[in-house]
Amino acid sequence: MEKASDEISLAVTATTLTIVAVFLPVAFMPGIIGQYFLQFGITVSFAVLVSLFVAFTYTPMMASRWLKPQPKSLKESRMLNRLAWKFNHGFKFFTKGYLRVLEWALFHKKIMMLLAGGIMALTLYFFKQLGSEFAPITDVGQFIMRVSLDPGASLEETSATVWKIEQDIARNPQVKKIFTSVGGGDHPVTHAEITVIMVDKSEREKSIREIENEYRQKFKDLPGVQLSFLGGIGSNDEQKPIEYHIKGENIDTLERIANEFILRLKQIDGIVDLHKDVQNSQPEYRVFVDRDKASIFGLSPFGVGSAIRTALSGTVAAEFDVKDERIDVLVQVDPALAQNMDELLRVKTRAGVPDKSGNFPLIPLSELTKVEKAFTLSQINRYDHQNSIEVSANLYGLLSGDALALIKEQIPLLNLPQGYEITVGGQTESQEQSMVAFVAVMLFSILFVYMILASLFRSYSQPFIIMFSLPLALLGACLGLIIAGSSLSIMAMIGLVMLLGLVTKNAILLVNYANQMQRKENKSCLEALLLAGKVRLKPIMMTSLAMIFGMIPIAFSVSEGSSFRAPMGQAVMGGLISSTIFTLLFIPVLYMMLDNFLNRKKQKADRQ
């Protein structure tokens, strides 16, 4: 047991520390990705450190108690031992075939390097074929339909429109529940939200996005109605994937830019539910006091304004007590009259000066004011200390990464005036930040892995051999995502980062054993590599297959919400498969090339 522990100690330690070096930076990534994977990175890091302790203490102790010498004959063994013997016997043929291929590769290093170059080129090609998005679309079995009527619509009109939509949706037998709210909170009465809960994913043929698009097409011709869709509670698309802020000082200029921007976005196939957060059609009446006429009757603009306010909302004229309860006496006109501006202006206010007869006459408000009907912004938003209009949109049949590229082509065509700019926000901004954070974490992880391997192997060159398995894994990761129909999202990025720690394992096992054979057994480089391939093939296959099969439930689960984490499993599975195959051939070739180079360098130095 002591010899076995000593033989694998360096390999196990190096493998564990490289995993920690990869997952700890993931835990401290900035932005929304860091919030997603803080607990994930810390949990994995501490778990593998504990497993290292168990591997050097508990596992050897249990092996010394449970492992027994194999029986001398197959007939004397139990059924499980017979199955294990047959498996090992079959694996010996697999090992012989692998060693023949490995020996050929070691004698044809130039061909292997050309193949490696071809693999790199294929990796770049497939990587460019991957679309990108912030997070995978999740199907949680529900969605929210936002209904917006033209400004000025009453609560009754909004309720009637929403009722018609509800009745149509309720006729779908796959709809379980419908919840509706009209107005409420910060929303005007022209706004409503319909939450639709569908049957389980396994009981319907169409995805939530397909169902949303059906209703989008069905209700798009409703007069004066705008629709948009959001993911339900628990989904990752509770915000629209496209969000831009148009910033500047003049509201009218911002509105003009926003309208032109929306017109250009409508020309891009796949961008739907375009919406700006400020509506420009909010009707209002503007009342101007005729100061000259008001002064003739001894009234000030404030007095006229108070009369209008009394007519609209009332004025507390007195108070009286009833059983220790004080009750306000509110004076106002009939609320029905306040709904009509002509009727409202017939309300009279008392003059401030007497007439010729000494009386204080009642003057209609229509004689003291001028009224204009106008349309104005319902609200003015600020973003980064500037006036702002937000333009947002959903996507259907178009990935957010492709949409962002198309939108960036349109922004310069707007010819923005000086002092005005368009910036990304929401999920759009998070996606750009995630790409920057991903590149930073990849670079730091590679640096940390190299430092750990250099210190453990006491070599500056051998870590490069081990880390050559990283690009070999990217080909499988890209193919895994493409075959599964997934894109490059934050979950796929985390899968790629995970591969940095996982795929170096195989190379560490091969390089470590080859070093031992050369240093302790004085084997030649070729003999050491063939022995390393023979001895390490089984542990490499066992650990790789264990990780690959462990990713199957994540990669191919069909439960609701599983599509969010599936790209991580698909990337890891594909990367492990390609890395395992290529590492077993290319790492020994690189090891021999480096060994030959160092020997020639040493011989040249000795001759000098």
C-alpha positions in Angstrom: 0.0 0.0 0.0 2.9 2.3 0.8 4.4 1.7 -2.6 1.1 2.3 -4.4 0.5 5.6 -2.5 4.0 6.8 -3.2 3.6 5.9 -6.9 0.4 8.0 -7.4 1.0 10.7 -4.8 2.3 13.3 -7.2 -0.3 12.6 -9.9 -3.2 12.8 -7.4 -1.9 15.9 -5.8 -1.3 17.6 -9.1 -4.8 16.7 -10.4 -6.5 17.9 -7.2 -4.7 21.2 -7.1 -5.3 21.9 -10.8 -9.0 21.4 -10.2 -8.9 23.8 -7.2 -6.9 26.3 -9.3 -9.7 26.3 -11.9 -12.7 26.4 -9.7 -11.6 29.0 -7.1 -11.4 31.8 -9.8 -14.8 30.7 -11.0 -16.2 31.4 -7.5 -14.8 35.0 -7.5 -15.8 36.0 -11.0 -17.4 39.5 -11.1 -20.9 40.3 -12.2 -23.9 38.1 -12.5 -21.8 35.0 -13.3 -20.0 35.3 -10.0 -23.4 35.3 -8.2 -24.4 32.2 -10.1 -21.3 30.2 -9.3 -19.9 31.5 -6.0 -21.3 28.5 -4.0 -20.5 26.1 -6.9 -16.8 27.0 -7.1 -16.2 27.0 -3.4 -18.1 23.7 -2.9 -16.1 21.9 -5.6 -12.8 23.3 -4.4 -13.3 22.1 -0.8 -14.8 18.8 -1.9 -11.7 17.8 -4.0 -9.4 18.9 -1.2 -11.2 16.7 1.2 -11.1 13.9 -1.4 -7.3 14.3 -1.5 -7.1 13.8 2.2 -9.4 10.7 1.9 -7.3 9.3 -0.9 -4.1 9.4 1.2 -5.6 8.1 4.5 -9.0 6.4 4.4 -8.7 4.7 1.0 -5.3 2.9 1.7 -6.6 1.7 5.0 -9.8 0.3 3.6 -7.9 -1.3 0.7 -5.6 -3.1 3.1 -8.6 -4.6 4.9 -10.8 -5.4 1.9 -8.5 -6.2 -1.0 -7.5 -9.9 -1.1 -5.2 -11.9 -3.4 -7.0 -13.1 -6.6 -7.9 -16.8 -6.6 -5.5 -19.1 -8.4 -8.2 -20.5 -10.7 -11.3 -18.9 -12.2 -13.4 -21.8 -11.0 -12.6 -21.0 -7.3 -13.8 -17.3 -7.7 -17.2 -15.8 -7.1 -19.5 -14.6 -9.9 -18.4 -10.9 -9.5 -14.8 -12.0 -9.7 -15.5 -14.0 -12.8 -17.1 -10.9 -14.4 -14.1 -8.8 -13.4 -11.7 -11.4 -14.8 -13.5 -11.5 -18.1 -13.6 -7.7 -18.3 -9.8 -7.5 -17.5 -9.2 -10.2 -20.1 -11.1 -8.2 -22.8 -9.4 -5.0 -21.7 -6.0 -6.6 -22.3 -6.8 -6.9 -26.0 -7.9 -3.2 -26.0 -4.6 -2.3 -24.4 -2.6 -4.2 -27.0 -4.4 -2.4 -29.8 -3.8 0.9 -28.1 -0.1 0.2 -27.6 0.3 -0.7 -31.3 -1.3 2.7 -32.3 0.8 4.5 -29.7 4.0 2.9 -31.0 3.2 4.0 -34.6 2.4 7.5 -33.4 5.8 7.7 -31.6 7.6 6.8 -34.8 5.6 9.2 -36.9 5.8 12.4 -34.9 5.6 14.8 -37.9 2.3 13.2 -39.0 0.9 13.5 -35.5 1.8 17.2 -35.3 0.1 17.8 -38.7 -3.0 16.1 -37.2 -2.7 18.3 -34.1 -2.6 21.3 -36.4 -5.7 20.1 -38.2 -7.5 19.6 -34.9 -6.7 23.2 -33.9 -8.1 24.5 -37.2 -11.2 22.4 -36.8 -11.7 23.7 -33.3 -11.5 27.3 -34.5 -13.9 26.6 -37.3 -16.5 24.9 -35.1 -16.1 27.6 -32.4 -17.1 30.3 -34.9 -20.1 28.2 -35.9 -21.4 28.4 -32.3 -24.0 31.1 -31.7 -23.9 32.9 -28.4 -26.5 34.0 -25.8 -26.4 35.1 -22.2 -28.3 32.2 -20.8 -30.1 29.2 -22.4 -33.8 29.4 -22.9 -35.6 27.6 -20.1 -39.0 26.0 -20.3 -40.6 26.3 -16.8 -44.1 25.7 -18.1 -45.4 29.2 -17.8 -45.1 32.7 -19.4 -46.3 36.2 -18.8 -48.1 38.2 -21.5 -48.0 41.9 -21.1 -50.8 43.8 -22.7 -50.6 47.6 -23.2 -53.3 49.7 -24.6 -53.0 53.2 -26.1 -52.6 55.9 -23.5 -55.9 57.4 -22.5 -57.7 54.1 -22.5 -59.9 53.6 -19.4 -59.8 50.8 -16.9 -63.0 49.4 -18.4 -61.5 49.3 -21.9 -58.4 47.6 -20.7 -60.4 45.0 -18.7 -62.6 44.3 -21.7 -59.6 43.7 -24.0 -57.9 41.5 -21.6 -61.1 39.5 -21.0 -61.2 38.7 -24.8 -57.6 37.5 -24.7 -58.2 35.4 -21.6 -61.2 33.7 -23.2 -59.2 32.8 -26.2 -56.2 31.4 -24.2 -58.6 29.5 -21.9 -59.8 27.5 -24.9 -56.4 25.8 -25.1 -56.7 22.4 -23.3 -53.1 22.5 -22.4 -53.6 25.7 -20.2 -53.9 24.9 -16.5 -54.3 28.3 -14.9 -54.5 32.0 -15.9 -53.8 34.9 -13.5 -54.5 38.5 -14.7 -53.8 41.9 -13.1 -54.8 45.2 -14.7 -52.9 48.3 -13.6 -51.7 48.1 -10.0 -48.3 49.1 -8.6 -46.5 51.5 -10.8 -48.4 50.5 -13.9 -51.2 52.6 -15.4 -54.7 51.3 -16.0 -53.7 50.8 -19.7 -51.3 48.0 -18.7 -52.2 44.4 -17.8 -50.3 41.2 -17.2 -51.6 37.7 -17.9 -49.7 34.8 -16.4 -50.4 31.6 -18.2 -49.5 28.2 -16.6 -49.3 25.3 -19.0 -49.3 21.6 -18.4 -46.0 19.8 -17.8 -43.4 19.8 -20.6 -43.9 16.0 -21.1 -47.6 16.5 -21.8 -47.3 19.0 -24.7 -45.6 18.9 -28.0 -44.7 22.6 -28.3 -42.2 24.6 -26.2 -43.2 27.7 -24.3 -41.5 29.9 -26.9 -43.5 28.3 -29.7 -46.7 28.8 -27.8 -45.8 32.4 -27.1 -45.2 33.0 -30.8 -48.6 31.5 -31.7 -50.4 34.0 -29.4 -48.1 36.7 -30.7 -49.3 36.1 -34.2 -52.9 35.6 -33.2 -53.3 38.9 -31.3 -51.0 41.1 -33.3 -53.8 42.7 -35.2 -55.8 43.8 -32.1 -56.4 47.6 -32.6 -54.6 49.8 -30.1 -52.9 46.8 -28.3 -49.2 46.1 -27.9 -48.1 42.6 -26.7 -44.9 41.4 -25.2 -43.9 38.2 -23.5 -41.6 37.4 -20.5 -40.6 34.1 -18.9 -42.6 33.0 -15.9 -41.4 32.8 -12.3 -38.3 30.7 -12.0 -37.2 31.2 -15.6 -34.0 33.0 -16.6 -35.8 35.2 -19.1 -37.8 37.4 -16.8 -36.1 40.3 -18.6 -36.1 40.9 -22.3 -32.8 39.7 -23.9 -32.4 42.9 -25.9 -32.2 46.2 -24.0 -30.7 49.5 -25.1 -30.6 53.0 -23.4 -30.8 56.1 -25.6 -29.3 58.9 -23.5 -29.2 62.7 -24.0 -30.7 65.9 -22.8 -33.6 66.9 -25.1 -36.7 64.6 -24.7 -38.0 65.3 -28.2 -34.7 64.4 -29.8 -34.5 61.2 -27.7 -38.0 60.3 -28.8 -37.1 60.8 -32.5 -34.0 58.7 -32.1 -35.9 55.9 -30.3 -38.6 55.8 -33.0 -36.0 55.6 -35.8 -34.1 53.0 -33.8 -37.2 50.8 -33.4 -38.0 51.1 -37.2 -34.5 49.8 -38.0 -34.8 46.9 -35.5 -38.1 45.9 -37.0 -36.3 45.1 -40.2 -34.2 42.4 -38.5 -35.9 39.0 -38.7 -36.1 37.4 -35.3 -36.5 40.6 -33.2 -40.0 40.8 -31.8 -42.0 42.6 -29.1 -40.2 45.9 -29.6 -41.1 48.4 -26.9 -39.9 51.7 -25.5 -40.5 52.5 -21.8 -41.8 56.0 -22.5 -45.1 56.4 -24.4 -45.6 59.8 -26.2 -49.3 59.7 -26.7 -50.5 60.4 -23.1 -53.4 63.0 -23.6 -53.7 65.9 -21.3 -55.5 69.2 -21.0 -53.4 72.3 -20.4 -55.3 75.2 -18.7 -53.9 78.7 -19.0 -55.3 81.5 -16.8 -56.1 84.8 -18.6 -54.4 87.1 -16.2 -56.0 90.3 -17.6 -59.6 88.9 -17.2 -58.8 87.4 -13.8 -57.5 90.7 -12.6 -60.6 92.5 -13.7 -62.6 90.3 -11.4 -60.1 90.6 -8.6 -58.8 87.0 -9.0 -55.2 85.8 -9.0 -54.0 82.8 -11.1 -53.6 80.9 -7.8 -57.3 81.6 -6.9 -58.4 80.3 -10.3 -56.2 77.3 -10.0 -57.6 76.5 -6.6 -61.1 76.6 -8.0 -60.1 74.1 -10.7 -58.5 71.9 -8.1 -61.6 72.1 -5.9 -63.8 71.0 -8.9 -61.5 68.1 -9.7 -60.4 66.7 -6.4 -62.4 68.7 -3.9 -61.4 70.9 -0.9 -61.8 70.2 2.8 -64.2 73.1 3.8 -64.9 72.1 7.4 -64.7 69.4 10.0 -67.1 68.1 12.6 -66.8 65.5 15.4 -69.0 62.5 15.7 -68.4 60.4 18.8 -64.7 61.4 19.1 -64.2 60.9 15.4 -63.3 63.9 13.2 -64.8 63.8 9.8 -63.8 66.1 6.9 -66.4 68.0 4.9 -65.2 67.7 1.3 -66.6 70.2 -1.3 -66.4 69.2 -5.0 -68.5 69.1 -8.1 -70.3 66.0 -9.3 -67.5 63.5 -10.4 -69.4 62.8 -13.6 -69.0 66.5 -14.6 -65.3 66.3 -13.9 -64.9 63.8 -16.7 -65.9 66.4 -19.3 -63.8 69.5 -19.8 -66.6 71.6 -21.1 -68.8 70.7 -18.1 -65.9 71.3 -15.8 -65.3 74.9 -17.1 -68.9 75.7 -16.5 -68.1 75.6 -12.8 -68.3 79.1 -11.3 -66.0 80.9 -8.8 -66.8 84.0 -6.9 -65.2 87.3 -8.0 -62.8 89.0 -5.7 -64.3 92.5 -6.2 -67.9 93.6 -6.1 -69.9 94.7 -9.2 -71.8 98.0 -9.5 -74.6 96.7 -7.3 -72.2 95.8 -4.6 -72.5 92.0 -5.1 -69.7 89.5 -5.7 -70.8 87.8 -8.9 -70.0 84.1 -9.8 -67.8 83.9 -12.8 -67.6 80.7 -15.0 -64.1 79.3 -15.3 -64.5 79.3 -19.1 -64.3 83.1 -19.0 -61.1 83.1 -17.1 -59.1 80.4 -18.8 -58.0 79.0 -22.1 -57.7 75.3 -22.6 -55.5 73.3 -25.0 -55.5 69.6 -25.6 -52.0 68.1 -25.9 -50.1 64.9 -25.8 -47.1 64.4 -23.7 -44.7 61.8 -22.3 -46.2 59.8 -19.5 -42.8 59.8 -17.7 -39.2 60.9 -18.0 -36.5 58.4 -17.0 -32.9 59.0 -16.0 -30.0 56.7 -16.7 -26.4 57.5 -15.9 -27.4 61.1 -14.8 -29.0 61.7 -18.2 -32.5 61.7 -19.7 -33.0 58.2 -21.2 -35.5 56.2 -23.2 -35.1 52.4 -23.0 -35.8 50.3 -26.1 -36.3 46.6 -25.4 -37.2 43.5 -27.5 -37.6 39.8 -27.4 -36.1 37.2 -29.8 -37.6 34.4 -31.7 -35.5 32.1 -33.8 -32.4 34.4 -33.3 -29.7 34.1 -30.7 -28.9 37.2 -28.7 -25.2 37.1 -29.8 -26.2 37.2 -33.5 -28.9 39.9 -32.7 -26.3 42.1 -31.0 -24.0 41.9 -34.0 -26.8 42.9 -36.3 -27.9 45.8 -34.0 -24.4 47.1 -33.8 -24.4 47.5 -37.6 -27.6 49.6 -37.4 -26.5 52.1 -34.6 -23.9 54.0 -36.7 -26.6 54.5 -39.4 -28.7 56.6 -36.9 -26.2 59.5 -37.2 -26.6 60.4 -33.5 -26.3 64.2 -32.7 -23.4 65.2 -30.5 -24.1 64.5 -26.8 -26.4 61.6 -27.5 -25.4 57.9 -27.3 -26.9 54.4 -27.3 -25.6 52.0 -24.6 -26.5 48.4 -23.8 -28.3 47.4 -20.6 -30.0 44.5 -18.9 -29.2 41.0 -20.2 -27.4 42.6 -23.2 -25.0 44.3 -20.9 -24.6 41.1 -18.7 -23.8 39.1 -21.8 -21.0 41.4 -22.8 -19.6 41.5 -19.3 -19.8 37.7 -19.0 -17.7 37.3 -22.1 -15.0 39.6 -20.7 -15.1 37.8 -17.3 -15.0 34.4 -19.0 -11.8 35.3 -20.9 -10.2 36.7 -17.7 -11.0 33.5 -15.7 -9.7 31.3 -18.5 -6.4 33.2 -18.5 -6.0 33.2 -14.7 -6.9 29.5 -14.5 -4.3 28.6 -17.1 -1.7 30.6 -15.3 -2.5 29.0 -11.9 -2.5 25.5 -13.4 0.9 26.1 -15.0 2.4 27.4 -11.7 1.1 24.4 -9.8 2.4 21.9 -12.4 5.7 23.6 -12.7 6.3 23.5 -8.9 5.1 19.9 -8.5 7.0 18.5 -11.6 10.0 20.8 -11.0 10.1 21.6 -14.6 9.2 24.7 -16.7 8.7 22.7 -19.9 6.6 19.6 -18.9 3.6 21.7 -17.8 3.3 22.8 -21.4 3.0 19.2 -22.5 0.3 18.5 -19.9 -1.6 21.7 -20.8 -1.6 20.8 -24.5 -4.6 18.6 -23.6 -6.7 21.8 -23.1 -7.1 22.8 -26.8 -7.6 19.1 -27.6 -10.7 19.2 -25.4 -12.2 22.3 -27.0 -12.9 20.4 -30.3 -15.1 17.9 -28.4 -16.8 20.6 -26.4 -17.7 22.6 -29.5 -19.0 19.5 -31.3 -21.0 18.5 -28.2 -22.7 21.8 -28.2 -23.4 21.8 -31.9 -24.7 18.3 -32.0 -27.0 19.0 -29.1 -28.2 22.3 -30.7 -26.9 24.5 -27.9 -25.1 27.8 -28.0 -22.3 29.4 -26.2 -24.0 30.6 -23.0 -22.8 31.3 -19.4 -23.4 27.6 -18.6 -21.4 26.4 -21.6 -18.6 28.8 -20.6 -18.5 27.3 -17.1 -18.3 23.9 -18.7 -15.3 25.0 -20.7 -13.7 26.4 -17.5 -14.4 23.0 -15.8 -12.5 21.3 -18.6 -9.4 23.2 -17.8 -9.2 21.3 -14.5 -10.6 18.0 -15.6 -8.7 17.2 -18.8 -5.2 17.7 -17.4 -5.7 14.6 -15.3 -4.9 12.1 -18.1 -1.8 13.9 -19.2 -0.6 14.2 -15.6 -1.0 10.4 -15.1 1.0 9.7 -18.3 3.8 12.2 -17.8 4.2 11.3 -14.1 4.6 7.6 -14.8 7.0 8.2 -17.7 9.1 10.3 -15.4 9.2 7.6 -12.8 10.3 5.0 -15.3 13.1 7.1 -16.7 14.4 8.3 -13.4 14.0 5.3 -11.2 14.1 2.4 -13.7 16.5 4.0 -16.2 14.2 3.2 -19.1 14.6 4.9 -22.4 12.0 7.5 -23.4 10.2 5.1 -25.8 10.1 2.3 -23.2 8.9 4.7 -20.5 6.1 6.0 -22.7 4.9 2.6 -23.7 4.9 1.4 -20.1 3.1 4.6 -19.1 0.4 3.9 -21.7 0.1 0.3 -20.7 -0.1 0.9 -16.9 -2.1 4.2 -17.0 -4.6 3.3 -19.7 -7.1 1.6 -17.3 -7.2 4.4 -14.6 -7.5 7.0 -17.4 -10.4 5.2 -19.0 -12.1 4.5 -15.6 -11.9 8.1 -14.4 -12.9 9.6 -17.8 -15.8 7.3 -18.3 -17.0 7.9 -14.7 -17.0 11.7 -15.4 -18.6 11.3 -18.8 -21.4 9.1 -17.5 -21.9 11.4 -14.6 -22.6 14.3 -17.0 -25.3 12.4 -18.9 -28.2 13.3 -16.5 -27.2 17.0 -16.8 -26.7 17.0 -20.5 -29.8 15.1 -21.6 -32.4 15.7 -18.9 -35.8 16.6 -20.2 -37.4 18.0 -17.0 -38.7 21.5 -16.8 -35.8 24.0 -16.4 -33.2 21.4 -17.3 -32.3 23.2 -20.5 -30.6 25.9 -18.4 -27.8 23.7 -17.2 -27.7 21.2 -20.1 -25.0 23.1 -22.1 -22.6 22.7 -19.2 -23.0 18.9 -19.3 -22.8 18.8 -23.1 -19.6 20.8 -23.3 -17.9 18.8 -20.5 -19.0 15.5 -22.0 -17.7 16.4 -25.5 -14.5 17.8 -24.1 -13.8 14.7 -22.0 -14.4 12.4 -24.9 -12.1 14.2 -27.3 -9.5 14.9 -24.7 -9.3 11.3 -23.6 -8.9 10.0 -27.1 -6.3 12.6 -28.2 -4.4 12.8 -25.0 -3.5 9.1 -25.1 -1.7 9.7 -28.4 -0.5 13.3 -28.6 0.8 13.8 -25.1 3.3 10.9 -25.4 4.4 12.3 -28.8 5.1 15.7 -27.4 6.9 14.2 -24.4 9.2 12.3 -26.7 9.8 15.4 -28.9 10.7 17.5 -25.8 12.9 14.7 -24.4 14.8 14.5 -27.7 15.2 18.2 -27.8 16.6 18.4 -24.3 19.0 15.5 -25.0 20.3 17.2 -28.1 20.7 20.4 -26.2 22.6 18.6 -23.5 24.9 16.8 -25.9 25.6 20.1 -27.7 26.5 21.7 -24.3 28.8 18.7 -23.4 30.6 19.0 -26.8 31.3 22.6 -26.1 
